[in-house]
Amino acid sequence: MNPEHPTSPAPRGVNQAGAAGPAGAAQAGEPAVLRLNGRAVAVTASPVTPLLDVLRDEVGDTSPKPGCREGRCGSCTVLLDGAPVLSCLLPLGRALDGEVTTVAGADRVDAPPLREVREAFARAGAVQCGICTPGMILAGAAVLAERPDASRREIRRGLVNNMCRCTGYTKIIDALESVARPAESDRG
């Protein structure tokens, strides 16, 4: 609703409360373009709909998991412009100006750490029930993209927002450590 004219719809890019949203943000029912895994995807959800719900219900990408829906477990982690974000807390409108990456896009996007991390998880047996796995893979890939020579301690710090109730983290850390490259000064 337009705040100046209560019976008029809000202008494109402005939410129902009158707050400006990202450029090109659609109102509920109007198509908007979400950049997902290297592709443009038309979505019609309200800009305030959690990105997790849009990905799972409208787009059909079920790799982000609805663990706690409160931003505490990290199961819903996706990458937004390469940085891990909790999709259960992120409104769609905040994601429309960036590139969203999910584990489902590992083979489509130019993100070598993502593919390598996914494969390392399989080799290390770092998967149990699977609820945390996509979020752990994406958070770990983000750590290694930023710091390819990350130490075990840095890897642990990078996973602080991701919870696993099954593995005890050892195999997850081992998998990520197997992908980390030694620093130039460590090579002899």
Biotite code that builds the C-alpha atoms (Angstrom):
import biotite.structure as struc

atoms = struc.array([
    struc.Atom([0.000, 0.000, 0.000], chain_id="A", res_id=1, res_name="MET", atom_name="CA", element="C"),
    struc.Atom([1.252, 3.449, -0.897], chain_id="A", res_id=2, res_name="ASN", atom_name="CA", element="C"),
    struc.Atom([1.691, 5.436, 2.375], chain_id="A", res_id=3, res_name="PRO", atom_name="CA", element="C"),
    struc.Atom([0.566, 8.680, 0.683], chain_id="A", res_id=4, res_name="GLU", atom_name="CA", element="C"),
    struc.Atom([-2.476, 7.078, -0.941], chain_id="A", res_id=5, res_name="HIS", atom_name="CA", element="C"),
    struc.Atom([-3.774, 4.264, 1.312], chain_id="A", res_id=6, res_name="PRO", atom_name="CA", element="C"),
    struc.Atom([-5.851, 2.666, -1.449], chain_id="A", res_id=7, res_name="THR", atom_name="CA", element="C"),
    struc.Atom([-3.002, 2.594, -4.018], chain_id="A", res_id=8, res_name="SER", atom_name="CA", element="C"),
    struc.Atom([-0.506, -0.242, -4.243], chain_id="A", res_id=9, res_name="PRO", atom_name="CA", element="C"),
    struc.Atom([3.032, 0.515, -3.097], chain_id="A", res_id=10, res_name="ALA", atom_name="CA", element="C"),
    struc.Atom([5.428, 1.472, -5.872], chain_id="A", res_id=11, res_name="PRO", atom_name="CA", element="C"),
    struc.Atom([7.827, -1.218, -7.099], chain_id="A", res_id=12, res_name="ARG", atom_name="CA", element="C"),
    struc.Atom([10.781, -1.527, -4.712], chain_id="A", res_id=13, res_name="GLY", atom_name="CA", element="C"),
    struc.Atom([8.808, -0.285, -1.688], chain_id="A", res_id=14, res_name="VAL", atom_name="CA", element="C"),
    struc.Atom([7.341, -2.719, 0.810], chain_id="A", res_id=15, res_name="ASN", atom_name="CA", element="C"),
    struc.Atom([3.842, -2.545, 2.295], chain_id="A", res_id=16, res_name="GLN", atom_name="CA", element="C"),
    struc.Atom([5.112, -0.498, 5.249], chain_id="A", res_id=17, res_name="ALA", atom_name="CA", element="C"),
    struc.Atom([6.571, 2.053, 2.845], chain_id="A", res_id=18, res_name="GLY", atom_name="CA", element="C"),
    struc.Atom([10.218, 1.110, 3.399], chain_id="A", res_id=19, res_name="ALA", atom_name="CA", element="C"),
    struc.Atom([12.420, 1.100, 0.347], chain_id="A", res_id=20, res_name="ALA", atom_name="CA", element="C"),
    struc.Atom([13.589, -2.325, -0.732], chain_id="A", res_id=21, res_name="GLY", atom_name="CA", element="C"),
    struc.Atom([16.353, -3.291, -3.143], chain_id="A", res_id=22, res_name="PRO", atom_name="CA", element="C"),
    struc.Atom([16.179, -2.037, -6.691], chain_id="A", res_id=23, res_name="ALA", atom_name="CA", element="C"),
    struc.Atom([13.866, -4.230, -8.699], chain_id="A", res_id=24, res_name="GLY", atom_name="CA", element="C"),
    struc.Atom([12.206, -5.822, -5.680], chain_id="A", res_id=25, res_name="ALA", atom_name="CA", element="C"),
    struc.Atom([8.753, -7.049, -6.577], chain_id="A", res_id=26, res_name="ALA", atom_name="CA", element="C"),
    struc.Atom([5.595, -6.848, -4.558], chain_id="A", res_id=27, res_name="GLN", atom_name="CA", element="C"),
    struc.Atom([3.763, -10.065, -3.786], chain_id="A", res_id=28, res_name="ALA", atom_name="CA", element="C"),
    struc.Atom([2.499, -11.591, -7.003], chain_id="A", res_id=29, res_name="GLY", atom_name="CA", element="C"),
    struc.Atom([4.742, -9.498, -9.287], chain_id="A", res_id=30, res_name="GLU", atom_name="CA", element="C"),
    struc.Atom([7.629, -11.416, -10.804], chain_id="A", res_id=31, res_name="PRO", atom_name="CA", element="C"),
    struc.Atom([11.142, -10.563, -9.682], chain_id="A", res_id=32, res_name="ALA", atom_name="CA", element="C"),
    struc.Atom([14.425, -12.071, -10.810], chain_id="A", res_id=33, res_name="VAL", atom_name="CA", element="C"),
    struc.Atom([16.514, -14.047, -8.350], chain_id="A", res_id=34, res_name="LEU", atom_name="CA", element="C"),
    struc.Atom([20.048, -14.931, -9.433], chain_id="A", res_id=35, res_name="ARG", atom_name="CA", element="C"),
    struc.Atom([20.385, -18.533, -8.238], chain_id="A", res_id=36, res_name="LEU", atom_name="CA", element="C"),
    struc.Atom([23.297, -20.817, -8.973], chain_id="A", res_id=37, res_name="ASN", atom_name="CA", element="C"),
    struc.Atom([24.321, -18.856, -12.045], chain_id="A", res_id=38, res_name="GLY", atom_name="CA", element="C"),
    struc.Atom([20.834, -18.641, -13.522], chain_id="A", res_id=39, res_name="ARG", atom_name="CA", element="C"),
    struc.Atom([18.060, -16.056, -13.502], chain_id="A", res_id=40, res_name="ALA", atom_name="CA", element="C"),
    struc.Atom([14.922, -17.448, -11.858], chain_id="A", res_id=41, res_name="VAL", atom_name="CA", element="C"),
    struc.Atom([11.567, -15.645, -11.846], chain_id="A", res_id=42, res_name="ALA", atom_name="CA", element="C"),
    struc.Atom([9.924, -15.588, -8.401], chain_id="A", res_id=43, res_name="VAL", atom_name="CA", element="C"),
    struc.Atom([6.623, -14.082, -7.288], chain_id="A", res_id=44, res_name="THR", atom_name="CA", element="C"),
    struc.Atom([6.860, -14.334, -3.495], chain_id="A", res_id=45, res_name="ALA", atom_name="CA", element="C"),
    struc.Atom([6.576, -11.230, -1.356], chain_id="A", res_id=46, res_name="SER", atom_name="CA", element="C"),
    struc.Atom([9.917, -9.454, -0.764], chain_id="A", res_id=47, res_name="PRO", atom_name="CA", element="C"),
    struc.Atom([9.527, -10.168, 2.969], chain_id="A", res_id=48, res_name="VAL", atom_name="CA", element="C"),
    struc.Atom([9.167, -13.939, 2.494], chain_id="A", res_id=49, res_name="THR", atom_name="CA", element="C"),
    struc.Atom([12.177, -15.768, 3.950], chain_id="A", res_id=50, res_name="PRO", atom_name="CA", element="C"),
    struc.Atom([14.578, -16.765, 1.184], chain_id="A", res_id=51, res_name="LEU", atom_name="CA", element="C"),
    struc.Atom([14.484, -20.334, 2.546], chain_id="A", res_id=52, res_name="LEU", atom_name="CA", element="C"),
    struc.Atom([10.770, -20.614, 1.782], chain_id="A", res_id=53, res_name="ASP", atom_name="CA", element="C"),
    struc.Atom([11.194, -19.146, -1.705], chain_id="A", res_id=54, res_name="VAL", atom_name="CA", element="C"),
    struc.Atom([14.021, -21.547, -2.517], chain_id="A", res_id=55, res_name="LEU", atom_name="CA", element="C"),
    struc.Atom([12.200, -24.631, -1.260], chain_id="A", res_id=56, res_name="ARG", atom_name="CA", element="C"),
    struc.Atom([8.548, -23.870, -2.074], chain_id="A", res_id=57, res_name="ASP", atom_name="CA", element="C"),
    struc.Atom([8.664, -21.714, -5.187], chain_id="A", res_id=58, res_name="GLU", atom_name="CA", element="C"),
    struc.Atom([11.944, -22.628, -6.874], chain_id="A", res_id=59, res_name="VAL", atom_name="CA", element="C"),
    struc.Atom([12.088, -26.274, -5.757], chain_id="A", res_id=60, res_name="GLY", atom_name="CA", element="C"),
    struc.Atom([15.654, -26.202, -4.415], chain_id="A", res_id=61, res_name="ASP", atom_name="CA", element="C"),
    struc.Atom([15.386, -28.256, -1.243], chain_id="A", res_id=62, res_name="THR", atom_name="CA", element="C"),
    struc.Atom([19.103, -28.310, -0.460], chain_id="A", res_id=63, res_name="SER", atom_name="CA", element="C"),
    struc.Atom([18.834, -25.562, 2.202], chain_id="A", res_id=64, res_name="PRO", atom_name="CA", element="C"),
    struc.Atom([17.188, -27.252, 5.186], chain_id="A", res_id=65, res_name="LYS", atom_name="CA", element="C"),
    struc.Atom([14.591, -25.727, 7.549], chain_id="A", res_id=66, res_name="PRO", atom_name="CA", element="C"),
    struc.Atom([16.273, -26.762, 10.795], chain_id="A", res_id=67, res_name="GLY", atom_name="CA", element="C"),
    struc.Atom([15.298, -24.318, 13.535], chain_id="A", res_id=68, res_name="CYS", atom_name="CA", element="C"),
    struc.Atom([13.861, -21.441, 11.448], chain_id="A", res_id=69, res_name="ARG", atom_name="CA", element="C"),
    struc.Atom([15.348, -19.088, 14.059], chain_id="A", res_id=70, res_name="GLU", atom_name="CA", element="C"),
    struc.Atom([18.885, -18.590, 12.743], chain_id="A", res_id=71, res_name="GLY", atom_name="CA", element="C"),
    struc.Atom([20.484, -20.804, 15.364], chain_id="A", res_id=72, res_name="ARG", atom_name="CA", element="C"),
    struc.Atom([21.462, -24.007, 13.539], chain_id="A", res_id=73, res_name="CYS", atom_name="CA", element="C"),
    struc.Atom([22.829, -22.988, 10.115], chain_id="A", res_id=74, res_name="GLY", atom_name="CA", element="C"),
    struc.Atom([21.035, -25.774, 8.228], chain_id="A", res_id=75, res_name="SER", atom_name="CA", element="C"),
    struc.Atom([19.525, -23.164, 5.917], chain_id="A", res_id=76, res_name="CYS", atom_name="CA", element="C"),
    struc.Atom([22.882, -21.554, 5.058], chain_id="A", res_id=77, res_name="THR", atom_name="CA", element="C"),
    struc.Atom([23.281, -20.342, 1.480], chain_id="A", res_id=78, res_name="VAL", atom_name="CA", element="C"),
    struc.Atom([25.906, -18.092, -0.051], chain_id="A", res_id=79, res_name="LEU", atom_name="CA", element="C"),
    struc.Atom([24.920, -14.568, -1.020], chain_id="A", res_id=80, res_name="LEU", atom_name="CA", element="C"),
    struc.Atom([27.657, -13.061, -3.174], chain_id="A", res_id=81, res_name="ASP", atom_name="CA", element="C"),
    struc.Atom([30.009, -15.679, -1.718], chain_id="A", res_id=82, res_name="GLY", atom_name="CA", element="C"),
    struc.Atom([29.252, -14.969, 1.942], chain_id="A", res_id=83, res_name="ALA", atom_name="CA", element="C"),
    struc.Atom([27.294, -17.417, 4.113], chain_id="A", res_id=84, res_name="PRO", atom_name="CA", element="C"),
    struc.Atom([23.850, -16.162, 5.168], chain_id="A", res_id=85, res_name="VAL", atom_name="CA", element="C"),
    struc.Atom([20.981, -17.791, 7.035], chain_id="A", res_id=86, res_name="LEU", atom_name="CA", element="C"),
    struc.Atom([18.198, -18.071, 4.474], chain_id="A", res_id=87, res_name="SER", atom_name="CA", element="C"),
    struc.Atom([15.537, -18.596, 7.162], chain_id="A", res_id=88, res_name="CYS", atom_name="CA", element="C"),
    struc.Atom([16.170, -15.030, 8.368], chain_id="A", res_id=89, res_name="LEU", atom_name="CA", element="C"),
    struc.Atom([16.953, -13.313, 5.061], chain_id="A", res_id=90, res_name="LEU", atom_name="CA", element="C"),
    struc.Atom([13.977, -11.732, 3.287], chain_id="A", res_id=91, res_name="PRO", atom_name="CA", element="C"),
    struc.Atom([13.805, -12.432, -0.435], chain_id="A", res_id=92, res_name="LEU", atom_name="CA", element="C"),
    struc.Atom([14.040, -8.709, -1.159], chain_id="A", res_id=93, res_name="GLY", atom_name="CA", element="C"),
    struc.Atom([17.538, -8.559, 0.357], chain_id="A", res_id=94, res_name="ARG", atom_name="CA", element="C"),
    struc.Atom([18.730, -11.327, -1.984], chain_id="A", res_id=95, res_name="ALA", atom_name="CA", element="C"),
    struc.Atom([17.421, -9.893, -5.255], chain_id="A", res_id=96, res_name="LEU", atom_name="CA", element="C"),
    struc.Atom([20.460, -7.697, -5.896], chain_id="A", res_id=97, res_name="ASP", atom_name="CA", element="C"),
    struc.Atom([22.981, -10.506, -5.388], chain_id="A", res_id=98, res_name="GLY", atom_name="CA", element="C"),
    struc.Atom([23.928, -14.012, -6.478], chain_id="A", res_id=99, res_name="GLU", atom_name="CA", element="C"),
    struc.Atom([22.570, -16.840, -4.330], chain_id="A", res_id=100, res_name="VAL", atom_name="CA", element="C"),
    struc.Atom([24.424, -20.150, -4.315], chain_id="A", res_id=101, res_name="THR", atom_name="CA", element="C"),
    struc.Atom([23.122, -23.402, -2.846], chain_id="A", res_id=102, res_name="THR", atom_name="CA", element="C"),
    struc.Atom([24.713, -26.849, -2.735], chain_id="A", res_id=103, res_name="VAL", atom_name="CA", element="C"),
    struc.Atom([22.406, -27.807, -5.601], chain_id="A", res_id=104, res_name="ALA", atom_name="CA", element="C"),
    struc.Atom([24.345, -25.383, -7.783], chain_id="A", res_id=105, res_name="GLY", atom_name="CA", element="C"),
    struc.Atom([27.798, -26.786, -7.022], chain_id="A", res_id=106, res_name="ALA", atom_name="CA", element="C"),
    struc.Atom([28.173, -28.119, -10.550], chain_id="A", res_id=107, res_name="ASP", atom_name="CA", element="C"),
    struc.Atom([26.789, -24.985, -12.222], chain_id="A", res_id=108, res_name="ARG", atom_name="CA", element="C"),
    struc.Atom([28.597, -22.120, -10.550], chain_id="A", res_id=109, res_name="VAL", atom_name="CA", element="C"),
    struc.Atom([32.235, -21.190, -10.870], chain_id="A", res_id=110, res_name="ASP", atom_name="CA", element="C"),
    struc.Atom([33.099, -21.981, -7.275], chain_id="A", res_id=111, res_name="ALA", atom_name="CA", element="C"),
    struc.Atom([35.873, -24.587, -7.175], chain_id="A", res_id=112, res_name="PRO", atom_name="CA", element="C"),
    struc.Atom([36.059, -24.690, -3.359], chain_id="A", res_id=113, res_name="PRO", atom_name="CA", element="C"),
    struc.Atom([32.362, -25.638, -3.312], chain_id="A", res_id=114, res_name="LEU", atom_name="CA", element="C"),
    struc.Atom([32.801, -28.684, -5.536], chain_id="A", res_id=115, res_name="ARG", atom_name="CA", element="C"),
    struc.Atom([35.984, -29.715, -3.749], chain_id="A", res_id=116, res_name="GLU", atom_name="CA", element="C"),
    struc.Atom([34.368, -29.380, -0.324], chain_id="A", res_id=117, res_name="VAL", atom_name="CA", element="C"),
    struc.Atom([31.323, -31.385, -1.380], chain_id="A", res_id=118, res_name="ARG", atom_name="CA", element="C"),
    struc.Atom([33.572, -34.180, -2.651], chain_id="A", res_id=119, res_name="GLU", atom_name="CA", element="C"),
    struc.Atom([35.744, -34.044, 0.490], chain_id="A", res_id=120, res_name="ALA", atom_name="CA", element="C"),
    struc.Atom([32.647, -34.470, 2.685], chain_id="A", res_id=121, res_name="PHE", atom_name="CA", element="C"),
    struc.Atom([31.792, -37.654, 0.791], chain_id="A", res_id=122, res_name="ALA", atom_name="CA", element="C"),
    struc.Atom([35.356, -39.005, 1.020], chain_id="A", res_id=123, res_name="ARG", atom_name="CA", element="C"),
    struc.Atom([35.676, -38.234, 4.740], chain_id="A", res_id=124, res_name="ALA", atom_name="CA", element="C"),
    struc.Atom([32.264, -39.635, 5.685], chain_id="A", res_id=125, res_name="GLY", atom_name="CA", element="C"),
    struc.Atom([31.310, -36.213, 7.057], chain_id="A", res_id=126, res_name="ALA", atom_name="CA", element="C"),
    struc.Atom([27.619, -36.821, 6.382], chain_id="A", res_id=127, res_name="VAL", atom_name="CA", element="C"),
    struc.Atom([25.228, -38.482, 8.803], chain_id="A", res_id=128, res_name="GLN", atom_name="CA", element="C"),
    struc.Atom([21.568, -37.471, 8.875], chain_id="A", res_id=129, res_name="CYS", atom_name="CA", element="C"),
    struc.Atom([22.104, -34.794, 6.188], chain_id="A", res_id=130, res_name="GLY", atom_name="CA", element="C"),
    struc.Atom([20.237, -31.920, 7.807], chain_id="A", res_id=131, res_name="ILE", atom_name="CA", element="C"),
    struc.Atom([23.327, -29.791, 8.473], chain_id="A", res_id=132, res_name="CYS", atom_name="CA", element="C"),
    struc.Atom([25.364, -30.989, 5.485], chain_id="A", res_id=133, res_name="THR", atom_name="CA", element="C"),
    struc.Atom([24.420, -28.376, 2.848], chain_id="A", res_id=134, res_name="PRO", atom_name="CA", element="C"),
    struc.Atom([24.978, -25.523, 5.312], chain_id="A", res_id=135, res_name="GLY", atom_name="CA", element="C"),
    struc.Atom([28.273, -26.981, 6.516], chain_id="A", res_id=136, res_name="MET", atom_name="CA", element="C"),
    struc.Atom([29.501, -27.437, 2.942], chain_id="A", res_id=137, res_name="ILE", atom_name="CA", element="C"),
    struc.Atom([28.628, -23.861, 2.004], chain_id="A", res_id=138, res_name="LEU", atom_name="CA", element="C"),
    struc.Atom([30.048, -22.336, 5.200], chain_id="A", res_id=139, res_name="ALA", atom_name="CA", element="C"),
    struc.Atom([33.225, -24.378, 4.763], chain_id="A", res_id=140, res_name="GLY", atom_name="CA", element="C"),
    struc.Atom([33.539, -23.438, 1.105], chain_id="A", res_id=141, res_name="ALA", atom_name="CA", element="C"),
    struc.Atom([33.191, -19.763, 2.068], chain_id="A", res_id=142, res_name="ALA", atom_name="CA", element="C"),
    struc.Atom([36.008, -20.113, 4.625], chain_id="A", res_id=143, res_name="VAL", atom_name="CA", element="C"),
    struc.Atom([38.280, -21.759, 2.065], chain_id="A", res_id=144, res_name="LEU", atom_name="CA", element="C"),
    struc.Atom([37.378, -19.295, -0.692], chain_id="A", res_id=145, res_name="ALA", atom_name="CA", element="C"),
    struc.Atom([38.401, -16.448, 1.596], chain_id="A", res_id=146, res_name="GLU", atom_name="CA", element="C"),
    struc.Atom([41.382, -18.244, 3.089], chain_id="A", res_id=147, res_name="ARG", atom_name="CA", element="C"),
    struc.Atom([42.569, -21.239, 0.990], chain_id="A", res_id=148, res_name="PRO", atom_name="CA", element="C"),
    struc.Atom([45.258, -22.070, 3.574], chain_id="A", res_id=149, res_name="ASP", atom_name="CA", element="C"),
    struc.Atom([42.875, -21.975, 6.556], chain_id="A", res_id=150, res_name="ALA", atom_name="CA", element="C"),
    struc.Atom([44.096, -23.748, 9.676], chain_id="A", res_id=151, res_name="SER", atom_name="CA", element="C"),
    struc.Atom([41.962, -26.228, 11.587], chain_id="A", res_id=152, res_name="ARG", atom_name="CA", element="C"),
    struc.Atom([41.215, -23.459, 14.106], chain_id="A", res_id=153, res_name="ARG", atom_name="CA", element="C"),
    struc.Atom([40.134, -21.022, 11.356], chain_id="A", res_id=154, res_name="GLU", atom_name="CA", element="C"),
    struc.Atom([37.915, -23.698, 9.836], chain_id="A", res_id=155, res_name="ILE", atom_name="CA", element="C"),
    struc.Atom([36.243, -24.289, 13.212], chain_id="A", res_id=156, res_name="ARG", atom_name="CA", element="C"),
    struc.Atom([35.722, -20.540, 13.619], chain_id="A", res_id=157, res_name="ARG", atom_name="CA", element="C"),
    struc.Atom([34.150, -20.385, 10.144], chain_id="A", res_id=158, res_name="GLY", atom_name="CA", element="C"),
    struc.Atom([31.580, -23.008, 11.152], chain_id="A", res_id=159, res_name="LEU", atom_name="CA", element="C"),
    struc.Atom([30.524, -21.280, 14.369], chain_id="A", res_id=160, res_name="VAL", atom_name="CA", element="C"),
    struc.Atom([27.020, -20.562, 13.012], chain_id="A", res_id=161, res_name="ASN", atom_name="CA", element="C"),
    struc.Atom([26.447, -24.159, 11.910], chain_id="A", res_id=162, res_name="ASN", atom_name="CA", element="C"),
    struc.Atom([25.315, -26.888, 14.270], chain_id="A", res_id=163, res_name="MET", atom_name="CA", element="C"),
    struc.Atom([25.622, -30.649, 13.784], chain_id="A", res_id=164, res_name="CYS", atom_name="CA", element="C"),
    struc.Atom([23.803, -32.940, 16.155], chain_id="A", res_id=165, res_name="ARG", atom_name="CA", element="C"),
    struc.Atom([25.246, -36.195, 14.767], chain_id="A", res_id=166, res_name="CYS", atom_name="CA", element="C"),
    struc.Atom([28.942, -36.118, 13.897], chain_id="A", res_id=167, res_name="THR", atom_name="CA", element="C"),
    struc.Atom([30.763, -34.298, 16.659], chain_id="A", res_id=168, res_name="GLY", atom_name="CA", element="C"),
    struc.Atom([32.385, -32.167, 13.910], chain_id="A", res_id=169, res_name="TYR", atom_name="CA", element="C"),
    struc.Atom([35.613, -34.188, 13.628], chain_id="A", res_id=170, res_name="THR", atom_name="CA", element="C"),
    struc.Atom([34.901, -35.610, 10.164], chain_id="A", res_id=171, res_name="LYS", atom_name="CA", element="C"),
    struc.Atom([33.507, -32.273, 8.995], chain_id="A", res_id=172, res_name="ILE", atom_name="CA", element="C"),
    struc.Atom([36.692, -30.451, 10.067], chain_id="A", res_id=173, res_name="ILE", atom_name="CA", element="C"),
    struc.Atom([38.823, -33.263, 8.575], chain_id="A", res_id=174, res_name="ASP", atom_name="CA", element="C"),
    struc.Atom([37.014, -32.926, 5.243], chain_id="A", res_id=175, res_name="ALA", atom_name="CA", element="C"),
    struc.Atom([37.547, -29.172, 5.128], chain_id="A", res_id=176, res_name="LEU", atom_name="CA", element="C"),
    struc.Atom([41.142, -29.466, 6.261], chain_id="A", res_id=177, res_name="GLU", atom_name="CA", element="C"),
    struc.Atom([41.791, -31.917, 3.402], chain_id="A", res_id=178, res_name="SER", atom_name="CA", element="C"),
    struc.Atom([40.791, -29.191, 0.938], chain_id="A", res_id=179, res_name="VAL", atom_name="CA", element="C"),
    struc.Atom([42.791, -26.387, 2.600], chain_id="A", res_id=180, res_name="ALA", atom_name="CA", element="C"),
    struc.Atom([46.029, -25.571, 0.781], chain_id="A", res_id=181, res_name="ARG", atom_name="CA", element="C"),
    struc.Atom([49.223, -25.069, 2.776], chain_id="A", res_id=182, res_name="PRO", atom_name="CA", element="C"),
    struc.Atom([50.472, -21.486, 2.798], chain_id="A", res_id=183, res_name="ALA", atom_name="CA", element="C"),
    struc.Atom([53.424, -20.716, 0.521], chain_id="A", res_id=184, res_name="GLU", atom_name="CA", element="C"),
    struc.Atom([55.672, -20.344, 3.595], chain_id="A", res_id=185, res_name="SER", atom_name="CA", element="C"),
    struc.Atom([54.653, -23.863, 4.741], chain_id="A", res_id=186, res_name="ASP", atom_name="CA", element="C"),
    struc.Atom([55.860, -25.449, 1.492], chain_id="A", res_id=187, res_name="ARG", atom_name="CA", element="C"),
    struc.Atom([59.402, -26.473, 1.624], chain_id="A", res_id=188, res_name="GLY", atom_name="CA", element="C"),
])
